[in-house]
Structures are given as C-alpha cells and as structure tokens.
Amino acid sequence: MQQTEKTSNLGVYEKEMSEAAAGEADGSVNLVFPELNIENSELHNSSKLLKAEFELSLRKKFAFARKKAFATFVSSKEVTPTNNKSTHWECCGQTFQEPVYIHKHVARAHEKEILPHTEAILRFLESREKEEKQQASTGRPGEQNGAGGTTGQENDGSHLLPDTSHINFDQLDKEPGEVLLYYCYCEIEDTHSVCAWQRALCQLLRLTGKVRISNEGINGTVGGSKTATGLYIEAMLSHPLFKAMCKEDFKSSDGGSYCFPELRVGVYKEIVPMGVDPDKLSYKLAGIHLEPDDFHKEVEKFLSEDSLALKDTILLDCRNFYESKIGQFKNCLAPDIRKFSYFPDYVDTNLELFKGKKVLMYCTGGIRCERGSAYLLSKKICKEVYQLKGGIHKYLEQFPDGFYRGKLFVFDERYTIASNNDVISECRYCCTPWDQYRLCTTQNCCQLVLSCSQCREKGHTACCTVCQEKGQRLTDNGVPAPVVGKEECECTDTRLRVPLDTL
C-alpha cells in the first residue's frame, strides 16, 4: 500500500474563493459545479434557518462561508502519493482521481457535515465584525494582519479551524467528557483575531468555558466531549503562535461542557489578573520551574526533620484562602487573601518573611506562579525562587497520594476535584469534616460556603451571620427584599484585605 500524506493546500480553489467573496452581496451559493446545489432538500432549509440567525451583513457572507467550508472539506480529503503519481482524493472508502467526482460526492454525501463548519466560519466573521466595531468606538487602530501575521485570504482564520467532517455532532453530548486547563505565555500582536478564532473554534466543537487572551499570551479552561477536546488540542498545537506548546501542557480532568454555564472568550490586559502591568513585570522574569518529581523531592526534604531546611525554606501557596482551605501541602504558607490581585500587596506587607529564603511556590495549574514568582524576584530579597511546573494538577497526576492532601479547587461548577479521600476542612456551622462548596444562598452574594448536609437541611446555607439574617428577611409577599446599594458581607468587610503573616 502506497504511503500518502494529507495536504491543506487549497490550490485550485483559491480562485473560486475570491469569486465567492466578490459575490457576497447577492447571498448566492456558487459551487464549482453549480448543478450540485440541492435546492429542495431538507439541508437547504437548514441552511436558510442558519442564515436567518445572523444579521444582514453576515447573511450576505453566507455564500463565501459555505464555499470556504466546502473547499476545506474537499481539501481535507486530498492526498499526495510519495511516488510522484497524480494527486487524488480519498473519502468514504473510495478513491477519486478527478476534482469533478470528489465534488459530486461531497455535495451529495457530506452536506450535513459542511453546514456546522459554515456556521463556524460565519461566527468567526461575526466576531471579527464586533471586534472591529469595538476598535472603532474606542479609537484603537485596527490591526492589518491576522493572528499569525498572515494577510489576505488566510486572515479570516478559517484555515485554522479543524476538519470536523468525521464528527457526528448529534452524538457528541453522549460521549464521555473532560475539562482542559492550559496557558501559554507568548507574544500576541493581533489579540482580537485570536479571540475571534478561539470563539469560532469553541462554538464549532461545542465547548464551553473561559478563555483569556492578551498581548502576553492565552489562558483557558474549556469543557466538552473528549472528541471535541482532542480536536481543540490539535487546533491549538497547529496554530503558529502556540508552536511552543505540547500535549502535556493541557491538564485534563473528568467533566464536560456542563461544568460551565456558557462560553466566555475575551481580550484582557493580563491572562491572569494579578493587577501588575505585564509591560512592567514580564512573565520572562519568572522563577525556576521544577518538574513534579523534582518538586516532590524538594517538599520531602522540606518536611524532613532537618530543622535547618525548615528555617531556610518557605513552601508558598499562591492561591486564594478558599482554595487552600480545602487542600494544600503540609506546612505550607497559605496567604489569607481572597483574590490573586492581592498577592503583590501581600508580598510587600510580608517582605521580612521572604528575606534570604528559598521559596517553593505552587498553584492550581502553574500560571499564577509565573507572575507571582516574577514579582517576588523583583524584590531581590529571596535566596532562590522555584515553582511547580504544571501546578498541583500535574503533581497529582504523578503523586495522587503524595504530599498534597485534600481536594483541588477548580473554577467551574464542579468546584473541586479529588485524588485522595482526605478532608482537611470543616463545616462552618458544626465543624464536621466537610469540603463541598456551595454558593451562599443570600441574594447577590457570591461567596462560597462550606455547609454540611445536616446544616443545610436546617437552613444554614449562608456564608456568614450577616448574610444569614438578610436571607431571612422577606417582604410581605414572600419574595427576598431587594438589595439597596452595596451588598455587605462580613466575610469580606471584616476580613483583612492583606494579612500580616508569621511562620
């Protein structure tokens, strides 16, 4: 059997793509072989329904999007033999030697697969239109090049969307799912193009979650079927901006699209909100990365009976207090802060703690340590600063029964994932061992509360006594009273924003 290789070159279709773009105004669909249009089919009605979802400006581009989706599908079936014989196409177990035959086959057998790809391209173009309008309204000059520095036809980003011709989208929701957590620090000039591409990619694959993009890189957590997340990883690794990434940079856990209420993709100043301008404090100044096995050895040394090592080293948790409360490394320093944006102030307030010390830092997936270690190093007081590569997530993959005990907090509707059965936290009402978070039930309060099943049955579902009392105050018709002004909560109002710590 001859060895073949796929090629993504659109070749003979470039001319047709230009013609399709030029003919957008009348909304017509002009295939290479016009007799292959299926005007009276059920799929044609689906196309009309899809067009109706978009504003007029996008409906005019439907022909271009469908043409591009059709050409991309055909191109994905193109193979070039290594023995210099003519190019051919392979699809559905058949071999097609001439373009006319593969076009006829695709038009008759795969229109259903082309439709979602058409929608993805339209969503991408819709995102670009919104970003351009936002740029115009804020006075920012529009970028001329695409995400990878390309121009012309490639600037629509559709060539970076994966081939989904083999996917039965109706079956995706029935497959096992997972959640991906990742980040990549890199230089992104055209953040809005990358944002539009990410939104179209996630919508095409039916992923939900959160993706932050900035000039310093990308940070995301998305959930969906394993088929979809696998394609997402492939698309990320094939993007020229993220060529430094590898499959191991994506941390996975059991879950799915249900773990997130929606898809949120946006452009921000920082990909992790520490509140320090990346232009003034670069991720490139981060500490030394330690693989999980090396970090494990360092923690083992730290936890040994060597009193000198204990005095010389700080095991620093860079997360928020509600994260470290339910899971942490033994003998760590866990700052009692509510947001990572408080971390710089915490360091400034507690500089004496770190003077001359060797610091071992860790967080959920590694990204907060990148900026946190850079900030700590900028103070020039530590002897050494190390950080756990891949965070607790990667550590637990290798050492599920290691030195990290308790649950790992995650920022989705699961709240926690577990690798061991230890419970290190307790119910705030009765002090029973408990580590399952729920949102405070008081209107407009976003605090998390540890309340065991028995206490919840008794109505103890608020994060503090102030919220508990407000939750009990009802109007005459039984509806919770509306909140006037700023919501008060002693969980935050009486808590020191930045505590002064001792070892």
Sequence and secondary structure as in RCSB ss.txt:
>XXXX:A:sequence
MQQTEKTSNLGVYEKEMSEAAAGEADGSVNLVFPELNIENSELHNSSKLLKAEFELSLRKKFAFARKKAFATFVS
SKEVTPTNNKSTHWECCGQTFQEPVYIHKHVARAHEKEILPHTEAILRFLESREKEEKQQASTGRPGEQNGAGGT
TGQENDGSHLLPDTSHINFDQLDKEPGEVLLYYCYCEIEDTHSVCAWQRALCQLLRLTGKVRISNEGINGTVGGS
KTATGLYIEAMLSHPLFKAMCKEDFKSSDGGSYCFPELRVGVYKEIVPMGVDPDKLSYKLAGIHLEPDDFHKEVE
KFLSEDSLALKDTILLDCRNFYESKIGQFKNCLAPDIRKFSYFPDYVDTNLELFKGKKVLMYCTGGIRCERGSAY
LLSKKICKEVYQLKGGIHKYLEQFPDGFYRGKLFVFDERYTIASNNDVISECRYCCTPWDQYRLCTTQNCCQLVL
SCSQCREKGHTACCTVCQEKGQRLTDNGVPAPVVGKEECECTDTRLRVPLDTL
>XXXX:A:secstr
   EEE    GGGHHHHHHHHHTGGGT    SSGGG  TTSHHHHHHHHHHHTS HHHHTTHHHHHHHHHHHHHH
HTEEEETTS   EEEETTEEE SHHHHHHHHHHH HHHHHHHHHHHHHHHHHHHHHHHHHHHHT    SS TTS 
 GGGGG GGGS   TT  HHHHTTS EEEEEEEEE   S HHHHHHHHHHHHHHTT EEEEEEETTEEEEEEEEE
HHHHHHHHHHHHHSGGGTT  GGGSEEEE  GGGSSSEEEEE S SS  SS TTTS GGG  EEE HHHHHHHHH
HHTSS HHHHHHEEEEE S HHHHTTEEETT B    SSGGGHHHHHHHTHHHHTT EEEEE SSSHHHHHHHHH
HHHTT  SEEEEETTHHHHHHHH TTSSEEE EE SSTT EE SS     B TTT  B   EEE  STT   EEE
  HHHHHTT  SSSHHHHHHHH B TTS B    SS   HHHHSS SS     
